[in-house]
Amino acid sequence: MLKRHSDEDLTRNHFDWTCGPDRERLAPVFTSLRRMLRSRDWPQAADLGETALIGLLNEVEFELLQHQVQVDFLDTLPARVAYRGILQLLDSPIEIGASVYKITHVDGCDSACESCFQLAHCSVAREILGREWSVAVEQAGINPSWTALFAQEEED
């Protein structure tokens, strides 16, 4: 018959639920996409034809999967927007080594809708920004974070 731990054992602060090599690691370890994709050149999107750009994105996606990182926006955005997103995220911290079974998902969202590379294609941003979404998309090249601020002043 299996022995059950007592409630007292289960509520002690020192009880360790981890097992194996993960037990030794207490602090998270971070890297970046740039480090994972070290040997890669990053040409300007304007210098790449559509087929070459899609090929490069497929190579990047495959290489990141080898590092247990899945980029979730690649298949849902136009290739040039997705490439711009990869370039924007190259130096963002990504936790690694948490578990050999863990896949890290990168969706490109940092909750700053007005300055996001996905703004024109994001249904969540459209819902959050409401009628100001189209204004933010139009002014995304200027400084879109000011759009929401000015909209608030006009309503007051």
C-alpha positions as CSV (number, residue, x, y, z in Angstrom):
1,M,0.0,0.0,0.0
2,L,1.3,3.5,-0.9
3,K,2.2,5.7,2.0
4,R,0.8,9.2,2.0
5,H,2.7,12.2,3.4
6,S,1.1,13.7,6.4
7,D,-0.5,17.2,6.1
8,E,2.2,18.5,8.3
9,D,4.9,17.2,5.9
10,L,3.1,18.8,2.9
11,T,2.8,22.2,4.5
12,R,6.4,22.6,5.6
13,N,8.4,25.2,3.8
14,H,11.3,22.9,3.1
15,F,9.3,20.3,1.2
16,D,10.8,20.2,-2.3
17,W,8.5,19.1,-5.1
18,T,11.1,19.2,-7.8
19,C,13.0,16.1,-9.0
20,G,16.1,15.3,-10.9
21,P,18.6,17.9,-12.2
22,D,16.0,20.7,-11.9
23,R,16.2,20.4,-8.2
24,E,19.7,22.1,-8.2
25,R,18.6,25.1,-10.3
26,L,16.9,27.8,-8.2
27,A,17.4,31.0,-10.2
28,P,16.2,31.4,-13.8
29,V,18.7,31.6,-16.6
30,F,18.1,34.0,-19.5
31,T,19.5,34.4,-23.0
32,S,18.2,36.2,-26.1
33,L,17.1,35.3,-29.6
34,R,20.3,36.9,-30.9
35,R,22.5,34.6,-28.9
36,M,20.4,31.5,-30.0
37,L,20.7,32.6,-33.6
38,R,24.4,33.6,-33.4
39,S,25.6,32.6,-36.8
40,R,22.8,34.4,-38.7
41,D,23.1,37.6,-40.7
42,W,20.2,40.0,-40.5
43,P,19.6,41.8,-43.8
44,Q,17.2,44.7,-44.2
45,A,13.7,43.5,-45.0
46,A,13.7,45.8,-48.1
47,D,16.7,43.9,-49.4
48,L,14.9,40.6,-49.5
49,G,12.4,39.3,-52.0
50,E,9.2,37.7,-50.7
51,T,10.4,34.1,-51.3
52,A,13.8,34.8,-49.6
53,L,12.1,36.4,-46.7
54,I,9.7,33.5,-46.1
55,G,12.7,31.1,-46.5
56,L,14.7,33.1,-43.9
57,L,11.7,33.1,-41.5
58,N,11.3,29.3,-41.9
59,E,15.0,28.8,-41.1
60,V,14.7,31.1,-38.0
61,E,11.6,29.3,-36.8
62,F,13.3,25.8,-37.2
63,E,16.5,26.9,-35.5
64,L,14.6,28.4,-32.5
65,L,12.6,25.2,-32.2
66,Q,15.9,23.4,-31.8
67,H,16.4,25.6,-28.7
68,Q,12.8,24.9,-27.4
69,V,11.5,28.3,-28.4
70,Q,8.4,28.6,-30.5
71,V,7.6,32.0,-32.2
72,D,3.8,32.1,-32.3
73,F,3.3,35.1,-34.5
74,L,5.2,33.9,-37.6
75,D,2.3,32.1,-39.3
76,T,-0.3,34.8,-38.6
77,L,1.4,37.9,-39.8
78,P,2.6,39.1,-43.3
79,A,6.2,38.0,-43.7
80,R,7.7,41.5,-43.6
81,V,5.8,42.3,-40.3
82,A,6.9,39.0,-38.8
83,Y,10.5,39.7,-39.8
84,R,10.4,43.2,-38.3
85,G,9.0,41.5,-35.1
86,I,11.9,39.1,-35.0
87,L,14.4,41.9,-35.4
88,Q,12.6,43.9,-32.6
89,L,12.8,40.9,-30.3
90,L,16.4,39.9,-30.9
91,D,17.6,41.2,-27.6
92,S,14.6,40.5,-25.4
93,P,15.4,38.2,-22.5
94,I,14.2,34.6,-22.8
95,E,14.3,32.0,-20.0
96,I,16.2,28.9,-20.8
97,G,17.0,25.6,-19.2
98,A,13.9,25.6,-16.9
99,S,13.1,22.0,-18.1
100,V,14.0,19.7,-20.9
101,Y,10.2,19.4,-21.5
102,K,9.4,23.1,-21.5
103,I,8.7,25.0,-24.8
104,T,9.1,28.8,-24.4
105,H,6.4,30.6,-26.5
106,V,7.2,34.0,-27.9
107,D,4.2,35.9,-29.0
108,G,5.7,39.3,-29.4
109,C,3.2,41.0,-27.1
110,D,4.6,43.3,-24.4
111,S,1.2,44.9,-23.6
112,A,2.4,48.2,-25.2
113,C,-0.2,48.1,-28.0
114,E,0.5,51.6,-29.4
115,S,4.2,50.8,-30.1
116,C,3.8,47.1,-31.1
117,F,4.9,45.8,-34.5
118,Q,1.7,43.7,-34.6
119,L,-0.6,46.6,-34.0
120,A,-2.3,46.7,-37.5
121,H,-3.0,43.0,-37.3
122,C,-4.0,42.5,-33.6
123,S,-7.6,42.0,-32.6
124,V,-6.7,42.5,-28.9
125,A,-5.2,45.9,-29.6
126,R,-8.3,46.8,-31.6
127,E,-10.5,45.9,-28.7
128,I,-8.4,47.7,-26.1
129,L,-7.8,50.9,-28.1
130,G,-11.4,51.0,-29.4
131,R,-12.0,53.7,-31.9
132,E,-8.4,55.1,-31.4
133,W,-7.0,51.9,-32.9
134,S,-7.1,53.2,-36.5
135,V,-5.5,56.5,-35.4
136,A,-2.8,54.6,-33.6
137,V,-2.2,52.4,-36.7
138,E,-2.0,55.5,-39.0
139,Q,0.5,57.2,-36.6
140,A,2.5,54.1,-35.8
141,G,5.5,55.6,-37.6
142,I,5.4,58.8,-35.6
143,N,4.9,58.1,-31.9
144,P,1.7,56.1,-31.4
145,S,1.9,56.2,-27.6
146,W,0.9,59.8,-27.8
147,T,-2.2,59.0,-29.7
148,A,-4.0,57.5,-26.7
149,L,-2.9,60.4,-24.5
150,F,-4.3,63.0,-26.8
151,A,-7.5,61.0,-27.2
152,Q,-8.0,61.1,-23.4
153,E,-7.5,64.9,-23.4
154,E,-10.1,65.4,-26.2
155,E,-12.7,63.4,-24.2
156,D,-12.2,65.4,-21.0
